[in-house]
Amino acid sequence: MAQSPQPGLAYMVREQPLGSTRHIRIVGVGAGASGLNLIRTLRLNLSDYEVVIYEKNADVGGTWLENRYPGCRCDVPSHSYQFSWRQKKDWTNFFSGAEEIGGYLSEVCDAEGMRDSIKTSHQLVSAQWNEKDGQWELVVRNLETGEDFADYATFLVDGTGILNNWKWPDVQGLDDFRGSLIHTANWPKDFDHTGKTIAVIGNGSSGIQVLPELQPGAEKLYHIFRTPTWVLPPRIQAWKVMGQAGEILSKIQMDAQENFSPETIEKFQSDPEFYREFVKKVEAEVNNAFPVVLTQSPVQAFARAKVTEYMTFMLGGNQELCKALIPDFPLGCRRMTPGHGYLQALTKPNVEVRRSGIKRFVAEGIELDSGDILKVDAIVCATGFNTSFCPRFPIIGRDGNLQERWAKETPKAYMSCAVAGLPNYFMFLGPNAPIGHGSVFTLSEHIAKYITAAIKKCQTESIKSLAPSRAAVDDYFAHITAFMPRTAWAAPGGRSWFKNGREDGPVTALHPGSRIHFFHMLERFRGEDWEYVYEGEGGGNRFGYLGNGFSTKELDPRGDSTWYLDEEAIVR
């Protein structure tokens, strides 16, 4: 929907050819996978622009720079967890560790010459929309000097992600405990757990990964959680039996820890056809996971039975542990995690499982809801992140501060990428993105292309600003609300970050469909869902970009003015 020009204003033909661009400044926030993808996609598709990415950390990498607890690794296969345009052929493990992924991101940044576009140790403090100038007025803090300075952006792109704002458990007495209080997302490099009595709080992916690393050296280990979770068998075994990748997986060699053999890595490097087939088969398996979370599907029933059987076996048939650990809610209600060594660790004599809430922390340890006090030397909080989607800095648009809005109401976004009332503002992994559907690397590639296409439309069609309409966002949210009860994600009883840590409530963290469904949805820009303000006095003329009757396609001496003779009549 366009803003209509004011009556009485004379329209003047713009003396520029169709396809002309205006200079724009793009500011991104966060130099993780999304920020790097944004830089590359802008380079490939735009001209006459400048871009800067502000990153609060001292280096690139995002969550893979920050999370370095023992056992930290990705639960998406390495060969899916990479950029399609910068594939790595020497991954050491089928599921790579945090240091290797962080190193990969840093290598990509250097190899692609991206560091000139990134300012590390800089944090965006606030953003306010200036309607008159059609730009964002920004305040940025240099974290090395502590000084604030002003900046501006024609387009603001938030790539801060969802799993990076870690939080302590919501219990009393955090400051009362006299031992070592640690969060997995802020792991101290010098912490030695050997011979200590340790409590690990939480059984999400971080808790499942860190516990088996601490168990062997600990004198005593308490594992405390409120809600059970599904722990998957090794995916390689399941894919070999049932998946499309079975044949090619049988041609690679790995040890018991899923490290690739030197021979397999050499084959990846020397045989490009084999490598490509392997990558595509693994990617297809990742994409095929969606039917499992449809609660009425036969796949859900079959998989649930098999995972129950697996967990029972790995727990040695211990009825007390099985009762505490195996959920009674559908598979996928909480994030499904392959837990290498986790279930076995829980059967060890130095581990005690306590399925309980926590009343408070005390000087010597933890008081449970039952009144029992567990005396410990260290408390490891694998308690996750703030997944409310509330921005970490004020974003003040046409309807006020988004922080305040989303603190009071369910976060709603347009296709997870944009927000009503926030012109020229885009997000990676906003509300209801497919964050739990597989690799964020290829996901961010599709989102970057979508955002860049919208920016290019504005840059070449005399659009001063655009934002999704409130009606479009409401309709999209209505579809999400109607669809989610079909999935395990919305099932009651499973406390999940998909629902912002609640057992019941709207699913705000996941897309209403498969991963391919999301990619397909973003293939085309639905212009009818957006509100536009055009350049020029009084709102401008929507066809002002047509200009002087010529096209840049015929005026570019390096171009091919008869390109249409070589194109197939295929519409996407």
C-alpha positions as CSV (number, residue, x, y, z in Angstrom):
1,M,0.0,0.0,0.0
2,A,1.5,3.3,-1.1
3,Q,1.3,6.7,0.5
4,S,-0.7,8.9,-2.0
5,P,0.9,12.1,-3.3
6,Q,-0.6,15.3,-2.0
7,P,-3.0,16.9,-4.4
8,G,-1.9,20.0,-6.3
9,L,1.8,19.0,-6.4
10,A,3.2,19.0,-10.0
11,Y,4.8,15.8,-11.1
12,M,8.2,16.1,-12.8
13,V,9.8,13.4,-14.8
14,R,13.1,12.3,-13.2
15,E,16.0,12.7,-15.6
16,Q,17.5,9.3,-14.9
17,P,17.1,5.9,-16.7
18,L,15.0,3.0,-15.3
19,G,17.2,1.0,-13.0
20,S,19.1,3.9,-11.6
21,T,20.1,3.5,-7.9
22,R,20.4,5.9,-5.0
23,H,23.2,5.7,-2.5
24,I,22.2,3.9,0.7
25,R,23.9,3.0,4.0
26,I,23.2,-0.4,5.5
27,V,24.0,-1.1,9.1
28,G,24.0,-4.7,10.4
29,V,24.1,-5.9,14.0
30,G,26.0,-9.1,14.7
31,A,28.9,-10.8,12.8
32,G,27.8,-14.4,13.2
33,A,26.7,-16.5,10.2
34,S,23.9,-14.1,9.4
35,G,26.1,-11.0,9.3
36,L,28.7,-12.7,7.1
37,N,26.0,-13.9,4.8
38,L,24.6,-10.4,4.6
39,I,27.9,-8.9,3.5
40,R,28.4,-11.4,0.8
41,T,24.8,-11.2,-0.6
42,L,24.9,-7.4,-0.7
43,R,28.2,-7.6,-2.6
44,L,26.7,-9.9,-5.2
45,N,23.5,-7.9,-5.8
46,L,23.9,-4.2,-5.0
47,S,26.0,-1.3,-6.1
48,D,26.1,2.3,-4.8
49,Y,25.9,1.4,-1.2
50,E,28.0,1.2,2.0
51,V,27.7,-1.4,4.8
52,V,29.0,-1.7,8.3
53,I,28.4,-4.5,10.7
54,Y,28.6,-3.8,14.5
55,E,29.7,-6.7,16.6
56,K,29.8,-6.6,20.4
57,N,32.4,-9.3,20.7
58,A,36.2,-8.9,20.0
59,D,35.9,-11.2,17.0
60,V,33.4,-12.7,14.6
61,G,31.6,-15.9,15.1
62,G,28.6,-15.0,17.3
63,T,27.4,-17.9,19.4
64,W,30.3,-20.0,18.3
65,L,32.7,-17.5,19.7
66,E,30.9,-17.2,23.0
67,N,29.9,-20.8,23.8
68,R,33.1,-22.9,24.6
69,Y,32.0,-25.1,27.5
70,P,33.3,-28.7,27.6
71,G,31.6,-30.8,25.0
72,C,30.1,-27.9,23.1
73,R,29.3,-29.0,19.6
74,C,26.6,-28.6,17.0
75,D,23.8,-31.1,16.8
76,V,23.5,-30.5,13.0
77,P,25.9,-32.4,10.8
78,S,29.0,-30.5,9.9
79,H,28.6,-30.8,6.2
80,S,25.1,-29.2,6.5
81,Y,26.3,-26.6,9.0
82,Q,28.3,-24.5,6.5
83,F,27.8,-22.0,3.8
84,S,26.8,-23.5,0.5
85,W,29.2,-21.0,-1.1
86,R,32.2,-21.8,1.1
87,Q,32.2,-25.5,1.8
88,K,34.8,-27.0,4.1
89,K,36.2,-30.4,3.1
90,D,38.3,-31.1,6.2
91,W,35.7,-31.1,9.0
92,T,37.1,-33.4,11.7
93,N,33.9,-34.7,13.1
94,F,30.4,-35.5,11.8
95,F,29.1,-33.0,14.5
96,S,31.7,-30.3,14.8
97,G,32.8,-28.7,18.0
98,A,32.5,-25.0,18.9
99,E,36.1,-24.2,18.3
100,E,36.2,-25.7,14.8
101,I,32.9,-23.9,13.8
102,G,34.2,-20.6,15.3
103,G,37.5,-21.1,13.4
104,Y,35.6,-21.8,10.2
105,L,33.6,-18.5,10.5
106,S,36.8,-16.6,11.2
107,E,38.5,-18.2,8.1
108,V,35.6,-17.4,5.9
109,C,35.7,-13.8,7.1
110,D,39.4,-13.5,6.2
111,A,39.2,-15.4,2.9
112,E,36.3,-13.2,1.7
113,G,37.9,-10.0,2.8
114,M,35.0,-9.0,5.1
115,R,36.8,-7.5,8.1
116,D,36.8,-4.0,6.6
117,S,33.0,-4.1,6.8
118,I,33.0,-5.2,10.5
119,K,33.6,-3.2,13.6
120,T,34.2,-5.5,16.5
121,S,33.8,-4.5,20.1
122,H,31.0,-2.1,19.1
123,Q,27.5,-2.4,20.4
124,L,24.3,-0.8,19.1
125,V,22.8,1.1,22.0
126,S,19.6,2.5,20.4
127,A,17.9,3.0,17.1
128,Q,15.2,5.6,16.3
129,W,13.3,6.0,13.1
130,N,13.4,9.5,11.5
131,E,10.3,9.7,9.3
132,K,11.2,13.0,7.6
133,D,14.7,11.8,6.5
134,G,13.7,8.2,6.0
135,Q,16.6,6.8,8.0
136,W,17.5,5.2,11.3
137,E,19.3,7.4,13.8
138,L,21.7,5.2,15.8
139,V,23.7,5.4,18.9
140,V,26.7,3.0,19.0
141,R,29.1,2.3,21.8
142,N,32.8,1.6,21.4
143,L,33.2,-1.1,24.0
144,E,37.0,-0.6,24.2
145,T,36.8,3.1,25.0
146,G,33.3,3.2,26.5
147,E,32.4,6.2,24.2
148,D,29.1,6.6,22.4
149,F,28.8,8.0,19.0
150,A,26.0,8.7,16.5
151,D,25.5,6.9,13.2
152,Y,22.7,6.5,10.7
153,A,21.3,3.8,8.4
154,T,19.0,3.8,5.5
155,F,18.3,0.2,6.3
156,L,18.9,-1.5,9.7
157,V,19.4,-5.3,9.7
158,D,19.4,-7.1,13.0
159,G,21.5,-10.3,12.9
160,T,21.9,-10.7,16.7
161,G,20.0,-14.1,16.6
162,I,18.2,-15.8,19.4
163,L,20.6,-18.0,21.3
164,N,23.1,-15.5,22.5
165,N,21.6,-13.6,25.5
166,W,22.3,-16.1,28.2
167,K,20.4,-16.0,31.5
168,W,20.8,-17.3,35.0
169,P,18.0,-19.6,36.4
170,D,15.1,-17.7,37.9
171,V,15.7,-18.6,41.6
172,Q,16.4,-16.8,44.8
173,G,19.8,-16.4,46.3
174,L,22.1,-16.3,43.2
175,D,24.6,-14.2,45.2
176,D,24.4,-16.3,48.3
177,F,26.2,-19.3,47.0
178,R,29.9,-19.3,48.0
179,G,31.2,-21.8,45.5
180,S,31.8,-21.5,41.7
181,L,28.7,-20.3,39.9
182,I,29.1,-20.9,36.1
183,H,26.9,-20.5,33.1
184,T,27.7,-22.8,30.1
185,A,27.6,-19.7,27.8
186,N,30.2,-17.9,29.9
187,W,32.6,-20.8,30.7
188,P,35.7,-19.8,32.7
189,K,38.9,-21.1,30.9
190,D,40.6,-21.9,34.2
191,F,37.8,-23.9,35.8
192,D,39.0,-27.4,36.9
193,H,36.2,-29.7,38.0
194,T,38.4,-32.6,39.1
195,G,37.5,-33.9,42.5
196,K,34.6,-31.5,43.0
197,T,31.0,-32.0,43.9
198,I,29.0,-30.4,41.1
199,A,25.4,-29.6,40.3
200,V,24.4,-29.3,36.6
201,I,21.1,-27.5,36.3
202,G,19.1,-28.0,33.1
203,N,18.8,-30.8,30.5
204,G,18.6,-28.9,27.2
205,S,21.3,-29.3,24.6
206,S,24.0,-27.6,26.7
207,G,23.3,-29.7,29.8
208,I,23.2,-32.9,27.7
209,Q,26.6,-32.0,26.2
210,V,28.4,-30.7,29.3
211,L,27.4,-33.4,31.8
212,P,29.2,-36.4,30.3
213,E,32.4,-34.2,30.1
214,L,32.2,-33.4,33.8
215,Q,31.1,-36.8,35.1
216,P,34.4,-38.7,34.9
217,G,36.4,-36.3,36.9
218,A,33.8,-35.2,39.4
219,E,33.7,-36.6,42.9
220,K,29.9,-36.3,42.9
221,L,27.5,-34.9,40.3
222,Y,23.9,-33.9,40.8
223,H,21.8,-33.4,37.7
224,I,18.8,-31.2,38.4
225,F,15.9,-30.5,36.0
226,R,12.2,-30.0,36.0
227,T,11.1,-31.4,32.7
228,P,12.3,-34.6,31.0
229,T,13.6,-34.5,27.4
230,W,13.9,-36.8,24.4
231,V,17.5,-37.9,23.8
232,L,18.0,-39.2,20.3
233,P,20.1,-42.2,19.2
234,P,23.1,-41.4,16.9
235,R,21.6,-40.1,13.7
236,I,24.1,-41.9,11.6
237,Q,22.7,-45.2,12.7
238,A,19.1,-44.2,11.9
239,W,20.0,-42.7,8.6
240,K,22.0,-45.8,7.6
241,V,18.9,-48.0,8.2
242,M,16.1,-45.7,7.1
243,G,17.4,-42.6,5.3
244,Q,18.4,-41.6,1.9
245,A,22.0,-41.2,2.9
246,G,22.5,-44.8,4.0
247,E,24.5,-45.9,0.9
248,I,26.9,-43.0,1.0
249,L,27.3,-43.1,4.8
250,S,28.5,-46.7,4.4
251,K,31.4,-45.4,2.3
252,I,32.9,-43.1,5.0
253,Q,34.9,-44.1,8.0
254,M,34.5,-42.7,11.6
255,D,35.6,-43.7,15.0
256,A,33.4,-44.2,18.1
257,Q,33.4,-40.4,18.7
258,E,32.3,-39.8,15.1
259,N,35.6,-38.3,14.1
260,F,36.3,-38.8,10.4
261,S,39.2,-41.0,9.5
262,P,42.2,-39.4,7.6
263,E,41.2,-41.5,4.6
264,T,37.7,-40.1,4.6
265,I,38.9,-36.5,4.8
266,E,41.3,-37.1,2.0
267,K,38.5,-38.5,-0.1
268,F,36.4,-35.5,0.6
269,Q,39.2,-33.3,-0.6
270,S,40.3,-35.3,-3.7
271,D,36.9,-36.5,-5.0
272,P,34.6,-33.5,-5.6
273,E,31.8,-35.6,-7.0
274,F,31.8,-37.8,-3.9
275,Y,31.9,-34.8,-1.6
276,R,29.0,-33.1,-3.4
277,E,26.9,-36.2,-3.2
278,F,27.7,-36.7,0.5
279,V,26.8,-33.0,1.3
280,K,23.5,-33.2,-0.7
281,K,22.5,-36.5,0.9
282,V,23.2,-35.2,4.4
283,E,21.3,-32.0,3.6
284,A,18.3,-34.0,2.4
285,E,18.2,-35.9,5.6
286,V,18.2,-32.7,7.6
287,N,15.4,-31.4,5.5
288,N,13.3,-34.5,6.0
289,A,12.9,-34.2,9.7
290,F,9.6,-32.2,9.7
291,P,7.1,-35.2,9.6
292,V,8.4,-36.3,13.0
293,V,6.9,-33.3,14.7
294,L,3.4,-33.7,13.3
295,T,1.6,-35.3,16.2
296,Q,-0.9,-37.3,14.1
297,S,1.7,-38.7,11.7
298,P,2.7,-42.4,11.7
299,V,6.3,-41.1,11.7
300,Q,5.8,-39.5,15.1
301,A,4.4,-42.7,16.6
302,F,7.2,-44.9,15.1
303,A,10.0,-42.6,16.1
304,R,8.7,-42.1,19.6
305,A,8.5,-45.8,20.2
306,K,12.1,-46.3,18.9
307,V,13.5,-43.4,20.9
308,T,11.8,-44.7,24.1
309,E,13.4,-48.1,23.4
310,Y,16.8,-46.5,22.9
311,M,16.6,-44.4,26.0
312,T,15.5,-47.4,28.1
313,F,18.3,-49.5,26.8
314,M,21.0,-46.8,27.4
315,L,19.7,-46.3,31.0
316,G,20.2,-50.0,31.6
317,G,16.5,-50.5,32.2
318,N,16.7,-48.6,35.5
319,Q,13.0,-47.9,36.2
320,E,13.7,-44.9,38.4
321,L,15.8,-43.2,35.8
322,C,13.4,-44.1,33.0
323,K,10.5,-42.6,34.8
324,A,12.5,-39.4,35.5
325,L,14.0,-39.0,32.0
326,I,11.6,-40.4,29.4
327,P,8.9,-37.8,28.6
328,D,5.2,-38.4,28.3
329,F,4.8,-35.6,25.8
330,P,5.3,-36.0,22.0
331,L,8.7,-36.3,20.4
332,G,9.8,-32.8,19.4
333,C,7.9,-30.9,22.0
334,R,11.3,-29.9,23.3
335,R,14.4,-29.6,21.1
336,M,15.5,-33.2,20.2
337,T,19.2,-33.6,21.0
338,P,21.6,-36.4,20.1
339,G,23.3,-36.9,23.5
340,H,26.6,-38.7,23.0
341,G,27.4,-40.3,26.3
342,Y,24.8,-38.4,28.3
343,L,22.4,-41.3,29.2
344,Q,25.3,-43.6,30.0
345,A,26.8,-40.9,32.3
346,L,23.6,-40.8,34.3
347,T,24.0,-44.5,35.2
348,K,27.4,-43.9,36.8
349,P,27.7,-44.3,40.6
350,N,28.9,-40.7,41.1
351,V,25.8,-39.2,39.4
352,E,22.5,-38.5,41.2
353,V,19.4,-37.4,39.1
354,R,17.0,-35.0,40.9
355,R,13.9,-34.1,38.9
356,S,12.8,-31.1,40.9
357,G,12.4,-27.4,41.0
358,I,14.8,-25.3,42.9
359,K,13.6,-23.2,45.8
360,R,16.8,-21.1,46.2
361,F,20.6,-21.1,46.3
362,V,22.2,-21.1,49.7
363,A,25.7,-20.6,50.8
364,E,26.7,-24.2,50.6
365,G,24.7,-25.2,47.5
366,I,21.1,-25.7,46.4
367,E,17.8,-26.0,48.3
368,L,15.3,-28.0,46.3
369,D,11.5,-27.6,46.4
370,S,11.4,-30.6,48.7
371,G,13.6,-28.8,51.2
372,D,16.6,-31.0,50.5
373,I,19.9,-29.2,50.5
374,L,22.6,-30.4,48.1
375,K,26.0,-29.3,49.2
376,V,28.2,-28.6,46.2
377,D,31.5,-26.9,45.3
378,A,30.3,-25.7,41.9
379,I,26.9,-25.0,40.2
380,V,26.9,-25.2,36.4
381,C,23.8,-23.5,35.0
382,A,22.9,-25.0,31.6
383,T,19.8,-22.8,31.7
384,G,19.8,-21.4,28.2
385,F,19.1,-18.0,26.9
386,N,16.5,-15.2,26.9
387,T,14.3,-16.3,24.0
388,S,11.6,-13.7,24.4
389,F,12.6,-12.0,21.1
390,C,12.6,-8.6,22.9
391,P,15.4,-6.6,21.4
392,R,18.5,-6.0,23.5
393,F,18.4,-2.3,22.7
394,P,15.6,0.2,22.1
395,I,14.2,0.2,18.6
396,I,11.8,3.1,18.3
397,G,9.6,3.1,15.2
398,R,6.3,4.5,14.2
399,D,4.5,2.7,17.0
400,G,6.9,3.4,19.8
401,N,9.6,1.1,21.3
402,L,9.6,-2.5,20.1
403,Q,11.1,-3.5,23.4
404,E,8.1,-2.3,25.3
405,R,5.6,-3.7,22.7
406,W,7.1,-7.2,22.8
407,A,7.4,-7.2,26.5
408,K,3.6,-6.9,26.8
409,E,2.4,-8.9,23.8
410,T,3.3,-12.0,21.8
411,P,6.1,-11.1,19.3
412,K,4.7,-11.0,15.7
413,A,6.8,-10.7,12.6
414,Y,6.3,-10.8,8.9
415,M,7.8,-14.1,7.7
416,S,10.2,-13.8,10.6
417,C,12.0,-11.0,8.8
418,A,10.3,-7.7,9.4
419,V,7.9,-5.9,11.8
420,A,4.9,-3.7,11.3
421,G,5.6,-0.1,12.2
422,L,9.4,-0.4,11.7
423,P,10.3,0.9,8.3
424,N,13.5,-0.2,6.6
425,Y,14.1,-2.7,9.4
426,F,14.9,-6.4,8.8
427,M,15.8,-9.4,11.0
428,F,17.5,-12.7,10.7
429,L,15.9,-15.4,12.8
430,G,13.0,-13.3,14.2
431,P,9.8,-14.7,15.7
432,N,8.7,-17.9,14.0
433,A,11.9,-18.5,11.9
434,P,12.8,-22.2,11.4
435,I,15.5,-22.0,14.0
436,G,14.9,-25.6,15.1
437,H,14.7,-27.1,11.6
438,G,18.3,-27.5,10.7
439,S,21.4,-25.5,9.7
440,V,21.2,-21.8,10.2
441,F,23.9,-21.3,7.6
442,T,21.8,-22.1,4.6
443,L,18.8,-20.6,6.4
444,S,20.6,-17.3,6.7
445,E,21.5,-17.5,3.0
446,H,17.8,-17.5,2.0
447,I,17.0,-14.7,4.4
448,A,19.9,-12.6,3.2
449,K,18.7,-12.9,-0.4
450,Y,15.1,-12.0,0.6
451,I,16.3,-8.9,2.6
452,T,18.7,-7.8,-0.2
453,A,15.9,-8.1,-2.8
454,A,13.7,-5.8,-0.7
455,I,16.5,-3.3,-0.3
456,K,17.3,-3.4,-4.0
457,K,13.6,-2.8,-4.8
458,C,13.7,0.4,-2.6
459,Q,17.0,1.5,-4.0
460,T,15.9,1.2,-7.7
461,E,12.1,2.1,-7.5
462,S,12.3,5.4,-5.6
463,I,11.0,3.9,-2.4
464,K,12.0,6.0,0.6
465,S,10.8,3.4,3.1
466,L,8.8,0.2,3.4
467,A,7.3,-1.8,6.2
468,P,4.9,-4.8,6.3
469,S,1.3,-3.8,7.0
470,R,-0.3,-4.5,10.3
471,A,-3.0,-6.5,8.5
472,A,-0.4,-8.7,6.7
473,V,1.4,-9.4,10.0
474,D,-1.9,-10.2,11.8
475,D,-3.0,-12.6,9.0
476,Y,0.4,-14.3,9.0
477,F,0.2,-14.8,12.8
478,A,-3.4,-16.1,12.5
479,H,-2.0,-18.8,10.2
480,I,0.8,-19.7,12.6
481,T,-1.7,-19.9,15.5
482,A,-4.0,-22.2,13.5
483,F,-1.2,-24.4,12.3
484,M,0.9,-25.0,15.4
485,P,-1.6,-27.3,17.3
486,R,-0.7,-29.9,14.5
487,T,2.8,-30.0,15.9
488,A,4.6,-31.4,18.9
489,W,6.0,-28.0,19.5
490,A,2.7,-26.7,20.8
491,A,1.9,-29.8,22.9
492,P,1.3,-29.0,26.6
493,G,3.5,-30.4,29.3
494,G,6.9,-29.8,27.7
495,R,8.7,-26.7,29.0
496,S,10.5,-25.4,26.0
497,W,12.4,-22.3,24.6
498,F,10.2,-22.8,21.6
499,K,7.5,-21.3,23.8
500,N,9.8,-18.9,25.7
501,G,10.4,-21.3,28.5
502,R,6.7,-22.1,29.2
503,E,4.9,-25.4,29.2
504,D,1.9,-23.8,27.5
505,G,1.6,-20.8,25.3
506,P,2.2,-19.7,21.7
507,V,5.1,-21.1,19.8
508,T,7.2,-18.1,19.0
509,A,10.5,-19.7,17.9
510,L,9.6,-22.0,15.0
511,H,8.2,-21.7,11.5
512,P,4.8,-23.3,10.7
513,G,6.1,-25.8,8.2
514,S,9.1,-27.6,7.0
515,R,12.5,-26.1,6.2
516,I,11.8,-26.3,2.5
517,H,8.4,-24.7,3.1
518,F,10.2,-21.7,4.5
519,F,12.7,-21.5,1.6
520,H,9.8,-21.7,-0.9
521,M,7.9,-19.0,1.0
522,L,10.8,-16.6,0.7
523,E,11.3,-17.1,-3.1
524,R,9.0,-14.2,-4.0
525,F,8.5,-10.8,-2.5
526,R,4.8,-10.2,-1.9
527,G,4.6,-6.5,-2.6
528,E,0.9,-6.3,-1.7
529,D,1.8,-7.0,2.0
530,W,3.9,-3.9,2.4
531,E,3.3,-0.2,3.0
532,Y,5.5,2.2,1.0
533,V,6.5,5.9,1.2
534,Y,8.0,7.1,-2.1
535,E,10.7,9.7,-2.6
536,G,9.7,13.2,-3.4
537,E,7.5,15.9,-1.8
538,G,4.1,14.8,-0.6
539,G,4.9,11.1,-0.8
540,G,6.1,11.1,-4.4
541,N,4.8,9.2,-7.4
542,R,5.1,5.4,-7.3
543,F,6.2,5.4,-11.0
544,G,8.8,8.1,-10.6
545,Y,11.5,5.5,-10.9
546,L,10.6,5.0,-14.6
547,G,12.6,8.1,-15.3
548,N,13.5,9.5,-18.7
549,G,12.4,6.6,-20.9
550,F,15.7,4.8,-21.1
551,S,16.9,1.7,-19.2
552,T,20.3,1.0,-17.5
553,K,20.2,-2.3,-19.4
554,E,20.7,-0.6,-22.7
555,L,23.0,2.1,-21.5
556,D,25.6,-0.1,-19.7
557,P,28.4,-0.6,-22.2
558,R,29.4,-3.9,-20.5
559,G,25.8,-5.2,-20.6
560,D,23.9,-7.3,-23.2
561,S,20.9,-5.4,-24.5
562,T,19.5,-8.5,-26.1
563,W,19.7,-10.8,-23.0
564,Y,16.1,-11.8,-23.5
565,L,17.0,-13.9,-26.5
566,D,18.9,-16.3,-24.3
567,E,16.4,-16.8,-21.5
568,E,13.9,-19.6,-21.1
569,A,10.2,-18.7,-20.3
570,I,10.5,-19.9,-16.7
571,V,8.7,-17.9,-14.0
572,R,9.8,-18.3,-10.4
